[in-house]
């Protein structure tokens, strides 16, 4: 399968341009994308903002995802550029978590469970002309919503406390704004925080 220009690399995958409409996300560790595609299709059917899934491509590997090419900065980039403030960014993250957790579980028989992203932070939100879109569903699962809230908060806290991150003060303001928003949604219990720490 022909890949175009390398657009970016994350912890586990590389993203290549295919054309003006589609990109190829390829996992380096041979991760099978079947479950990730299923989750994205499921939450997308409820209207949750995810990239459109592209048509099957000849020569595609099980590690490949063909996805809509998104145009716009990540929430992290917009925050650092001063295009929006910490309060607005925190409210957006909280809203996305709230909307995701309103979706019933796809496979779990526990009615208290919901779909969880488990890596919802500013670098995984792209601000397109049509609104915010959530990317990177590789860690998605099902469980209590407090676990997802705890994962997002702990991710930001870890970055905020890292002395090598020059934007630590901005992240601390974002974390404070997010925690205030999440408190209105039930926050995260001690058990949620313990599970989140074990996952990180």
C-alpha positions in Angstrom: 0.0 0.0 0.0 1.5 3.4 -1.1 1.8 5.9 1.7 2.4 9.6 1.1 4.0 12.3 3.2 4.6 11.5 6.9 2.3 14.0 8.7 3.1 13.1 12.3 4.2 10.4 14.8 2.7 9.6 18.2 3.7 7.2 20.9 2.5 4.1 18.9 1.6 5.1 15.4 2.6 7.2 12.4 0.2 9.2 10.2 0.7 9.5 6.5 -1.1 11.6 3.9 -3.0 9.6 1.3 -4.6 12.5 -0.5 -6.5 15.7 0.4 -9.3 13.9 2.1 -7.8 10.9 3.8 -4.8 9.9 6.0 -3.4 6.5 6.9 -2.7 5.9 10.6 -0.3 2.9 10.9 0.6 1.3 14.2 4.3 0.4 14.6 3.7 -2.4 17.2 1.4 -4.4 14.9 -1.7 -3.4 16.9 -4.9 -4.7 15.2 -7.3 -1.9 14.5 -10.5 -3.9 14.4 -11.7 -2.9 17.8 -10.7 0.7 17.4 -12.7 0.9 14.2 -15.7 -0.7 15.9 -15.7 1.8 18.7 -15.3 4.8 16.4 -18.1 3.6 14.2 -20.3 3.0 17.3 -19.8 6.4 18.9 -20.0 8.1 15.6 -23.4 6.6 15.0 -24.6 8.5 18.1 -23.3 11.8 16.7 -20.1 11.9 18.7 -17.4 13.8 16.8 -14.9 11.3 15.4 -13.0 11.3 12.1 -14.9 9.6 9.3 -13.6 6.2 8.5 -12.3 5.8 5.0 -13.0 3.1 2.4 -11.0 -0.1 2.5 -7.8 0.3 0.6 -6.0 -2.3 -1.4 -3.0 -3.7 0.4 -4.1 -2.4 3.8 -2.7 -4.1 6.8 -4.5 -5.0 10.0 -2.5 -2.3 11.7 -3.8 0.4 9.3 -6.6 2.9 9.8 -7.8 5.1 6.9 -9.4 8.2 8.4 -10.7 11.6 7.4 -7.9 14.1 7.0 -8.7 16.8 9.6 -7.7 20.5 9.1 -7.1 22.7 12.2 -5.0 22.9 15.3 -5.2 20.6 18.2 -6.7 22.0 21.4 -3.2 22.0 22.8 -1.9 24.1 19.9 -4.8 26.5 20.1 -4.3 26.9 23.9 -0.6 27.6 23.6 -1.2 30.1 20.8 -3.7 32.0 22.9 -6.6 31.3 20.6 -8.7 30.2 23.6 -8.2 30.4 27.3 -7.9 27.7 30.0 -11.6 28.1 31.1 -12.8 27.6 27.5 -10.5 24.6 26.9 -11.5 23.0 30.2 -15.2 23.4 29.4 -14.7 21.9 26.0 -12.9 18.8 27.4 -15.6 18.4 30.1 -18.3 18.7 27.5 -16.7 16.0 25.2 -16.4 13.7 28.2 -20.0 14.3 29.2 -21.3 13.7 25.7 -19.2 10.5 25.3 -20.4 9.1 28.7 -24.0 9.6 27.6 -23.5 6.9 25.1 -24.6 3.4 26.3 -22.0 0.6 26.4 -21.5 -1.3 23.1 -20.6 -4.7 24.7 -20.9 -4.4 28.5 -24.0 -5.8 30.2 -23.6 -3.4 33.1 -26.0 -0.5 32.6 -23.7 1.7 34.8 -20.9 1.4 32.2 -20.4 3.7 29.3 -17.9 4.2 26.5 -14.6 5.5 27.7 -11.8 7.2 25.6 -9.2 6.9 28.4 -6.8 9.3 26.7 -8.9 12.4 26.2 -6.5 15.4 26.5 -5.8 18.5 24.4 -3.5 16.8 21.9 -6.3 14.3 21.0 -8.8 17.0 20.2 -8.6 18.7 16.8 -10.4 22.0 16.3 -11.8 21.8 12.7 -13.9 24.4 10.9 -16.9 22.2 11.8 -16.1 21.8 15.5 -14.0 19.7 17.8 -13.1 16.2 16.7 -11.7 13.5 19.1 -8.9 11.4 17.7 -6.8 8.3 18.9 -9.3 5.7 20.1 -6.7 3.1 20.6 -7.2 2.9 24.4 -11.0 3.1 24.4 -12.9 0.7 26.7 -16.1 0.5 28.7 -16.5 1.2 32.4 -17.5 3.9 34.9 -17.3 7.4 33.7 -15.3 8.5 36.7 -12.4 6.5 35.4 -12.3 8.5 32.1 -12.5 11.8 34.1 -9.6 10.6 36.3 -7.5 9.6 33.3 -7.9 13.0 31.7 -7.1 14.8 35.0 -4.1 12.7 35.8 -2.7 13.2 32.3 -2.9 16.9 32.7 -1.5 16.8 36.2 1.5 14.8 35.1 2.3 17.4 32.4 1.7 20.3 34.7 4.2 19.0 37.2 6.9 18.2 34.7 9.7 20.8 35.1 10.8 20.2 31.5 7.4 21.3 30.1 7.7 25.1 29.4 3.9 25.5 29.3 3.4 24.0 32.7 1.7 27.1 34.1 -0.8 27.0 31.2 -1.5 23.4 31.8 -2.0 24.0 35.5 -4.7 26.6 34.7 -6.3 24.2 32.3 -6.3 21.5 34.9 -7.9 23.7 37.5 -10.6 24.7 35.0 -11.2 21.1 34.0 -11.5 19.9 37.6 -14.1 22.5 38.3 -16.1 21.4 35.4 -15.7 17.7 36.2 -16.9 18.3 39.8 -20.3 19.2 38.4 -20.4 15.9 36.5 -19.6 13.7 39.5 -15.8 14.0 39.5 -13.8 10.9 40.2 -13.8 8.6 43.2 -10.8 7.3 45.0 -11.4 4.0 43.3 -11.4 5.7 39.9 -8.2 7.5 40.6 -6.5 4.3 41.8 -7.5 2.5 38.6 -6.3 5.5 36.5 -2.9 5.6 38.2 -2.6 1.8 37.6 -3.2 2.4 33.9 -0.7 5.2 33.5 
